[in-house]
Amino acid sequence: MAPSSTTFSSTSLQTKHCESEGRKLPVFTPLPYSISQIRAAIPPEFFVFSTTRALLTLTRDLITTAFFFYLALRIPSVHLPAPLDIYSPLIRAAAWLAYWWFQGLVLTGVWVLGHECGHGAFSPYAWLNDMLGYILHTLLWTPYFSWKISHHRHHMNHASMERDEVYVPKTRSILGIPSKEQEKEHGIDWDDYFGDTPIWTLMMLIRQQLLAFPAYLLTNVSGQPDYPPNTNHFSTSSILFTPEQRNAVILSNIGIGSMFFIVSAAVRQWGWWNVIALYGIPWLEVTHWFIMITYLHHTDPVLPHYRAAQWTFARGAAATVDRPFLGWMGRWFLHDVAHYHVVHHFFPKMPYYHGAAATKHLKAFLGEHYCWSDEPIWEALWNSYNKCQFVENEGDVLFYRDKRGHAVVRAVDEI
């Protein structure tokens, strides 16, 4: 198998995972183009909507969801004839695993279509976008309007240290790590800060995959560190929202409240196990896939973050990475959300089904500033989780440093 690689400026994956101490790092040059220049390189037909195509895709997903649900209802009745009946529990267990895997993927695709509605990329009709997005996201425990508001601000300020809404890197000072001057003078025992065992690191990674999104909605985990401690997506007085957005937050809360009622009624009718097996575990997979996809979009040692003096919208949009996530399953079930994410950050209202074709033009225009990686996704998740620990307190162009304080790329003015 060919070695995996990341294409971004002068940095390759082989460089990315080497030790940086004692060697000269590749120098990063920020994107020189404006958003208008990039927009002119994309043919106008890729911004044209097809509401019929989008609705057919949604219908396909909903029919697939219902079909898998229908099959899952029959799993308890699976029994092999004697003398093979001793293997029946194993067959049923395998069937449940298959159901959870594929139903989780299909529902993640449904969530992605709700996300497209939030961007206004599903159809040209705002009422249809908001109606469908509200229903789809509510059914998957996402406060549609509240998250739509903060997610829009994330897109408008991506990779800005001061204004981005999520996946904001922690600085050296936030983690209590001594300054670079103190490090040079006295050294640092990095194990005091990042000396976790691999098994503990794995446990924390699993916690991230299952709980990060609810934690972000409830407590602003990975959001702006200067926001008040009570920042969340459910309070109408949260710093995330303006007074004019109060009714949208209330409507989102009504949707989530209705889900508590629906799930409680389902538990009373069919029992905890049936609700967990048929709906709960697939929903946890939605959370896992959504977090994994977005985390790997925005977190990699070669991706820059900017302070105000160097940030532009186009530079922030370019600070993402496309990945061939799950191969054909990612394309079919997840609607290319990971395969063509860079163009989505440049043009959030571009219909998702134009992503592949538009990316060819974007890649040709950006050249070395387009970022793509075919690193296996589970390996990429582990590497990014371990290598992306903090950024420096100073500087206008910043790169993640690992558990030994090493970066793999440096800005032009960085010593």
C-alpha positions as CSV (number, residue, x, y, z in Angstrom):
1,M,0.0,0.0,0.0
2,A,1.3,3.5,-0.9
3,P,2.4,5.6,2.1
4,S,-0.1,8.1,3.3
5,S,0.6,11.7,2.8
6,T,-0.6,15.2,3.5
7,T,-0.3,17.8,0.8
8,F,-0.1,21.3,2.2
9,S,2.5,23.9,1.3
10,S,5.9,22.3,1.7
11,T,4.9,19.9,4.4
12,S,4.4,16.2,4.0
13,L,3.1,13.6,6.4
14,Q,6.6,12.2,6.7
15,T,7.9,15.6,7.8
16,K,4.8,16.0,10.0
17,H,5.6,13.1,12.2
18,C,9.3,13.6,12.6
19,E,11.0,15.0,15.7
20,S,11.6,18.8,15.3
21,E,14.2,19.3,17.9
22,G,17.6,20.1,16.5
23,R,16.5,20.5,12.9
24,K,15.2,23.3,10.7
25,L,11.4,23.2,10.3
26,P,9.6,23.8,7.0
27,V,8.5,27.5,6.7
28,F,4.8,28.2,6.2
29,T,3.6,30.9,3.9
30,P,0.1,32.1,4.5
31,L,-2.5,32.0,1.7
32,P,-2.0,35.1,-0.5
33,Y,-5.4,35.1,-2.3
34,S,-8.6,36.9,-1.4
35,I,-11.9,35.2,-1.3
36,S,-13.1,37.1,-4.4
37,Q,-10.1,35.7,-6.4
38,I,-10.9,32.2,-5.2
39,R,-14.6,32.6,-5.9
40,A,-13.8,33.7,-9.5
41,A,-11.9,30.4,-10.0
42,I,-15.1,28.3,-9.3
43,P,-17.5,27.9,-12.2
44,P,-20.9,29.5,-11.4
45,E,-22.9,26.3,-12.1
46,F,-21.5,24.8,-8.9
47,F,-23.5,27.3,-6.9
48,V,-26.8,26.3,-8.4
49,F,-29.4,24.5,-6.2
50,S,-31.5,21.4,-7.1
51,T,-34.1,21.1,-4.4
52,T,-35.4,18.0,-6.1
53,R,-32.0,16.3,-5.9
54,A,-31.6,17.3,-2.2
55,L,-35.1,16.0,-1.3
56,L,-34.4,12.7,-3.1
57,T,-31.2,12.2,-1.1
58,L,-33.1,12.9,2.1
59,T,-35.8,10.5,1.1
60,R,-33.2,7.8,0.3
61,D,-31.7,8.3,3.7
62,L,-35.0,8.1,5.5
63,I,-36.1,5.0,3.6
64,T,-32.7,3.4,4.4
65,T,-33.1,4.3,8.1
66,A,-36.6,2.7,8.2
67,F,-35.3,-0.4,6.4
68,F,-32.5,-1.0,8.8
69,F,-34.9,-0.4,11.7
70,Y,-37.2,-3.0,10.2
71,L,-34.4,-5.5,10.0
72,A,-33.3,-4.8,13.5
73,L,-36.7,-5.6,14.9
74,R,-36.3,-9.1,13.6
75,I,-32.9,-9.7,15.1
76,P,-34.2,-11.2,18.4
77,S,-36.1,-13.9,16.4
78,V,-33.0,-15.1,14.5
79,H,-32.5,-18.8,15.4
80,L,-30.4,-21.3,13.4
81,P,-31.7,-24.9,13.1
82,A,-30.2,-27.6,15.2
83,P,-27.4,-28.5,15.6
84,L,-26.3,-25.0,14.6
85,D,-28.6,-23.3,17.1
86,I,-25.7,-23.0,19.6
87,Y,-24.4,-20.3,17.2
88,S,-27.6,-18.3,17.2
89,P,-26.5,-15.9,20.0
90,L,-23.3,-15.2,18.0
91,I,-25.3,-14.5,14.8
92,R,-27.6,-12.2,16.7
93,A,-24.7,-10.3,18.2
94,A,-23.1,-9.9,14.8
95,A,-26.4,-8.6,13.4
96,W,-26.7,-6.0,16.2
97,L,-23.1,-4.8,15.5
98,A,-23.9,-4.5,11.8
99,Y,-27.1,-2.6,12.5
100,W,-25.4,-0.2,14.9
101,W,-22.6,0.4,12.4
102,F,-24.8,1.1,9.3
103,Q,-27.6,2.8,11.1
104,G,-25.1,5.1,12.8
105,L,-23.7,6.0,9.4
106,V,-27.1,6.6,7.8
107,L,-28.2,8.8,10.7
108,T,-25.0,10.7,10.5
109,G,-25.8,11.4,6.9
110,V,-29.2,12.6,8.0
111,W,-27.5,14.9,10.5
112,V,-25.3,16.2,7.7
113,L,-28.3,17.1,5.6
114,G,-29.7,19.0,8.6
115,H,-26.3,20.8,8.7
116,E,-26.7,21.7,5.1
117,C,-30.1,23.1,5.9
118,G,-28.5,25.3,8.5
119,H,-26.1,26.8,6.0
120,G,-28.9,27.4,3.5
121,A,-27.2,24.9,1.2
122,F,-30.0,22.4,1.0
123,S,-32.4,24.5,-1.1
124,P,-32.9,28.1,-2.1
125,Y,-36.0,28.3,0.1
126,A,-35.2,29.4,3.7
127,W,-38.5,28.1,5.0
128,L,-37.8,24.6,3.7
129,N,-34.2,24.7,5.0
130,D,-35.3,25.7,8.5
131,M,-38.3,23.4,8.6
132,L,-36.3,20.3,7.6
133,G,-33.2,21.2,9.5
134,Y,-35.2,21.8,12.7
135,I,-36.9,18.4,12.4
136,L,-33.8,16.4,11.5
137,H,-31.5,18.0,14.0
138,T,-34.1,17.8,16.8
139,L,-34.6,14.1,16.2
140,L,-30.8,13.7,16.7
141,W,-30.6,15.9,19.9
142,T,-29.1,19.0,18.3
143,P,-30.7,22.4,19.1
144,Y,-31.0,23.4,15.4
145,F,-31.3,27.2,15.5
146,S,-28.9,27.7,18.5
147,W,-26.2,25.5,16.9
148,K,-26.9,27.1,13.5
149,I,-26.1,30.5,15.0
150,S,-22.8,29.5,16.6
151,H,-21.8,27.3,13.6
152,H,-22.3,30.3,11.3
153,R,-20.0,32.3,13.5
154,H,-17.4,29.4,13.4
155,H,-17.4,29.5,9.6
156,M,-17.1,33.3,9.5
157,N,-14.1,33.2,11.9
158,H,-12.5,29.9,11.4
159,A,-8.9,29.5,12.6
160,S,-9.1,32.9,14.3
161,M,-7.6,32.6,17.8
162,E,-9.8,35.5,19.0
163,R,-13.2,34.8,17.3
164,D,-13.6,31.2,16.3
165,E,-16.3,29.3,18.2
166,V,-15.0,25.8,18.4
167,Y,-11.7,23.8,18.2
168,V,-9.9,26.8,19.6
169,P,-6.4,25.7,20.5
170,K,-5.2,26.0,24.1
171,T,-2.2,28.3,24.6
172,R,0.9,27.5,26.6
173,S,-0.3,29.9,29.4
174,I,-3.8,28.3,29.6
175,L,-2.2,24.9,30.3
176,G,0.1,26.5,32.9
177,I,3.2,25.5,30.9
178,P,6.2,27.8,31.6
179,S,7.1,30.4,29.0
180,K,9.6,29.7,26.2
181,E,12.1,32.0,28.0
182,Q,11.7,29.9,31.2
183,E,11.9,26.8,29.1
184,K,15.2,27.9,27.6
185,E,16.6,28.9,31.0
186,H,15.4,26.0,33.2
187,G,14.1,23.4,30.9
188,I,10.7,21.6,31.3
189,D,9.8,18.2,32.4
190,W,7.1,17.6,29.8
191,D,5.9,14.5,31.6
192,D,4.5,16.8,34.4
193,Y,2.1,18.2,31.8
194,F,1.5,15.4,29.3
195,G,2.9,12.2,30.9
196,D,-0.3,10.2,30.5
197,T,-0.1,6.5,29.8
198,P,-1.3,5.2,26.4
199,I,-4.3,3.5,28.0
200,W,-5.3,6.7,29.8
201,T,-4.9,8.7,26.5
202,L,-7.1,6.1,24.8
203,M,-9.8,6.5,27.5
204,M,-9.7,10.3,27.1
205,L,-10.0,10.0,23.4
206,I,-13.0,7.7,23.7
207,R,-14.5,10.2,26.1
208,Q,-14.0,12.9,23.5
209,Q,-15.6,10.9,20.8
210,L,-18.8,10.1,22.8
211,L,-19.2,13.2,24.9
212,A,-17.5,16.2,23.2
213,F,-20.5,17.4,21.2
214,P,-23.0,17.4,24.2
215,A,-20.2,18.9,26.3
216,Y,-19.7,21.7,23.7
217,L,-23.5,22.4,23.6
218,L,-23.8,22.4,27.4
219,T,-20.5,23.9,28.6
220,N,-18.6,25.4,25.6
221,V,-15.9,22.7,25.7
222,S,-13.2,23.6,23.0
223,G,-14.9,27.0,22.5
224,Q,-13.5,30.5,23.2
225,P,-11.7,30.4,26.6
226,D,-12.6,34.0,27.4
227,Y,-16.3,33.3,27.3
228,P,-18.1,33.2,30.7
229,P,-18.2,29.9,32.6
230,N,-21.9,29.5,32.0
231,T,-21.7,29.7,28.2
232,N,-24.0,27.2,26.5
233,H,-26.4,26.7,23.6
234,F,-29.6,26.6,25.7
235,S,-29.7,29.8,27.7
236,T,-31.3,32.8,25.9
237,S,-28.8,35.1,27.9
238,S,-25.7,33.1,26.7
239,I,-23.0,35.2,25.2
240,L,-23.4,33.2,22.0
241,F,-26.7,34.9,21.2
242,T,-28.0,38.4,20.7
243,P,-31.4,39.5,22.2
244,E,-32.9,39.3,18.7
245,Q,-32.1,35.6,18.6
246,R,-33.9,34.8,21.8
247,N,-37.0,33.2,20.1
248,A,-34.8,31.0,18.0
249,V,-33.1,29.6,21.1
250,I,-36.4,29.0,22.8
251,L,-37.7,27.2,19.7
252,S,-34.6,25.0,19.7
253,N,-35.1,24.2,23.4
254,I,-38.7,23.3,22.8
255,G,-37.5,20.8,20.2
256,I,-35.0,19.2,22.6
257,G,-37.6,19.2,25.3
258,S,-40.0,17.3,23.0
259,M,-37.3,14.7,22.5
260,F,-37.1,14.0,26.3
261,F,-40.9,13.4,26.2
262,I,-40.7,11.2,23.1
263,V,-37.9,9.0,24.4
264,S,-39.4,8.7,27.8
265,A,-42.7,7.6,26.2
266,A,-40.8,5.1,24.1
267,V,-39.0,3.7,27.1
268,R,-42.3,3.2,29.0
269,Q,-43.8,1.5,26.0
270,W,-40.9,-0.7,24.8
271,G,-38.3,-0.8,27.6
272,W,-34.9,0.6,28.1
273,W,-33.0,-2.0,26.1
274,N,-35.1,-1.7,23.0
275,V,-34.8,2.0,22.9
276,I,-31.0,1.9,23.6
277,A,-30.4,-0.8,21.0
278,L,-32.6,0.6,18.3
279,Y,-32.0,4.3,18.8
280,G,-29.5,5.1,21.6
281,I,-26.4,3.4,20.3
282,P,-26.9,4.6,16.7
283,W,-27.3,8.1,18.1
284,L,-24.0,7.7,20.0
285,E,-22.4,6.7,16.7
286,V,-23.7,9.9,15.2
287,T,-22.0,11.9,17.9
288,H,-18.8,9.9,17.4
289,W,-18.7,10.2,13.7
290,F,-19.6,13.9,13.8
291,I,-16.9,14.7,16.3
292,M,-14.3,12.6,14.5
293,I,-15.0,14.2,11.2
294,T,-15.0,17.7,12.4
295,Y,-12.0,17.2,14.7
296,L,-9.9,15.8,11.8
297,H,-11.1,18.6,9.6
298,H,-9.7,21.2,11.9
299,T,-7.0,19.6,14.0
300,D,-3.6,18.7,12.5
301,P,0.0,19.8,13.2
302,V,0.3,21.3,9.7
303,L,-2.8,23.5,10.0
304,P,-2.3,27.1,11.0
305,H,-4.2,29.3,13.4
306,Y,-4.1,33.0,13.2
307,R,-4.2,36.0,15.4
308,A,-6.0,39.2,14.2
309,A,-3.0,40.7,12.4
310,Q,-2.7,37.8,10.0
311,W,-6.2,36.4,9.8
312,T,-8.5,36.7,6.8
313,F,-11.6,34.8,5.9
314,A,-9.8,33.0,3.0
315,R,-6.8,32.0,5.2
316,G,-9.2,30.6,7.8
317,A,-11.1,28.6,5.2
318,A,-7.9,27.2,3.8
319,A,-6.9,26.0,7.3
320,T,-8.9,22.8,7.0
321,V,-8.1,19.4,5.5
322,D,-9.9,17.0,3.1
323,R,-9.8,13.3,4.0
324,P,-11.2,10.3,2.1
325,F,-13.1,9.4,5.2
326,L,-14.4,5.7,5.2
327,G,-14.0,5.4,1.4
328,W,-17.2,4.6,-0.4
329,M,-19.2,4.6,2.9
330,G,-18.1,8.1,3.6
331,R,-19.2,9.2,0.1
332,W,-22.5,7.3,0.1
333,F,-23.7,7.6,3.7
334,L,-22.0,10.8,4.8
335,H,-22.6,12.8,1.5
336,D,-18.9,13.7,1.1
337,V,-18.9,15.8,4.2
338,A,-15.3,14.8,4.9
339,H,-14.0,14.3,1.4
340,Y,-14.7,17.9,0.3
341,H,-14.7,20.0,3.4
342,V,-12.2,22.6,2.3
343,V,-14.4,24.0,-0.4
344,H,-17.3,23.9,2.1
345,H,-15.4,26.3,4.3
346,F,-14.7,28.7,1.5
347,F,-18.4,28.5,0.3
348,P,-20.7,27.2,3.0
349,K,-23.8,27.8,0.8
350,M,-22.5,25.7,-2.0
351,P,-24.8,22.6,-2.4
352,Y,-22.9,19.6,-1.1
353,Y,-23.4,17.6,-4.3
354,H,-21.2,20.0,-6.2
355,G,-18.3,19.5,-3.7
356,A,-16.3,17.0,-5.8
357,A,-16.4,18.9,-9.0
358,A,-15.8,22.3,-7.3
359,T,-12.8,20.9,-5.4
360,K,-11.0,20.1,-8.6
361,H,-11.1,23.8,-9.5
362,L,-10.3,24.9,-6.0
363,K,-7.3,22.6,-5.8
364,A,-6.0,23.8,-9.2
365,F,-6.2,27.4,-8.0
366,L,-4.8,27.0,-4.5
367,G,-2.0,24.7,-5.5
368,E,0.2,24.0,-2.5
369,H,-2.2,25.9,-0.2
370,Y,-4.8,23.1,-0.6
371,C,-4.6,20.6,2.2
372,W,-5.5,16.9,1.7
373,S,-4.5,13.8,3.6
374,D,-5.0,10.1,2.9
375,E,-3.6,9.1,6.3
376,P,-5.9,6.3,7.7
377,I,-8.5,8.0,9.8
378,W,-8.0,6.0,13.0
379,E,-4.2,6.6,12.8
380,A,-4.9,10.3,12.0
381,L,-7.2,10.6,15.1
382,W,-4.6,9.1,17.4
383,N,-1.8,11.2,16.0
384,S,-3.7,14.5,16.1
385,Y,-5.0,13.8,19.6
386,N,-1.4,13.2,20.8
387,K,0.4,15.8,18.7
388,C,-1.9,18.8,18.8
389,Q,-1.6,19.9,22.4
390,F,-1.1,23.7,22.5
391,V,0.0,26.8,20.7
392,E,2.4,29.5,21.8
393,N,1.3,32.6,23.6
394,E,3.0,34.9,21.1
395,G,3.0,35.1,17.3
396,D,0.4,35.9,14.7
397,V,0.7,32.5,12.8
398,L,0.6,29.5,15.1
399,F,1.0,25.8,14.8
400,Y,0.2,23.1,17.3
401,R,3.0,21.7,19.5
402,D,3.1,18.1,20.7
403,K,3.7,16.6,24.2
404,R,7.4,17.6,24.0
405,G,6.8,21.1,22.8
406,H,7.8,20.4,19.2
407,A,6.1,21.9,16.2
408,V,6.5,20.5,12.7
409,V,6.0,23.8,10.8
410,R,7.0,27.3,11.6
411,A,5.9,30.8,10.5
412,V,8.2,33.0,8.6
413,D,8.9,35.3,11.5
414,E,9.2,32.5,14.1
415,I,12.6,31.9,15.6
